[in-house]
């Protein structure tokens, strides 16, 4: 019986030693940090959901696919900061770790400079709403229909049916012309008539274009036709009008119809188009 009591007491003593060796304050701190981390992750998820909802309301669907990547980056930053703070509080120096990350980040930054520029270019393009899928755009010397926008590049289908991939860093730094967003297209042409055209027919030449524009249902009423200048070999009449279409091919056909009608009526009226010419005057010097 005595030996049993001694064994029990020894067992109790062992339990006390084990309990003393357990750092309950550390367990509580870890538990609190995990809870805080979970709450912050949950807040990031809520932010992600609200951001997606706002983007959908603004009808900018392209940026949605980049939101999860942003969310993961934020979660990693939060985790890294909390881990660094925890280690620092327990006597571990994280300065060397941070310095290591800084040097590594600097090296990666130099190596991935173009990639970073493309990512920020993507953010710039999407935030400015410069264009969307299906838009017809001009970027520098490249023009065509936008087929895809991703984190690195924009894919453009040119008029020659070639698929051109343009880095978004290049796109963001270039002048972007979004042809799809024009409200109307401009007709702007010069008609040169000969210098021997009588005054009445010069006035008639201007009137013909005005009548054609005013009677055409595809031409806006704010057109202007005027005598521009006396050029080297022609009297120039300029005509400016806006056509009721955004489609390039339709605009070309309307312009063709207007030009043909102007040519037809000029010929009917006996108004001759000028062409580059020179007059040579011979002087007869008699002694």
Number of C-alpha atoms within 10 A of each C-alpha: 6 7 8 9 10 11 12 12 12 12 12 12 12 12 12 12 11 10 11 10 9 11 9 11 9 11 11 11 12 13 12 12 15 14 12 13 16 13 12 16 19 13 13 18 16 12 14 18 14 12 14 19 13 13 16 14 10 9 11 16 14 17 20 16 12 13 17 14 11 12 15 15 12 15 18 12 11 16 17 12 10 16 14 17 14 16 12 13 10 9 8 11 13 15 11 9 11 12 11 12 12 12 12 11 13 12 12 11 13 11 11 13 11 16 18 16 18 23 18 17 22 26 18 17 22 17 11 10 13 16 20 20 15 14 17 21 22 20 18 13 5 14 19 23 22 22 17 15 22 16 18 19 21 21 19 27 19 17 11 7 10 10 15 17 16 17 22 27 23 18 21 20 14 12 11 17 16 18 19 16 13 11 12 16 18 15 17 14 15 15 20 22 22 17 18 12 17 11 10 8 17 19 12 15 25 18 14 17 24 19 11 16 25 14 10 13 11 15 23 14 15 10 17 15 20 17 17 14 12 13 11 12 16 20 21 23 20 17 20 16 20 20 23 17 17 15 15 11 10 13 20 13 11 18 19 12 11 18 15 12 15 20 15 11 15 19 12 10 12 11 19 18 17 17 12 10 9 8 6 6 6 6 6 6 5 4 3
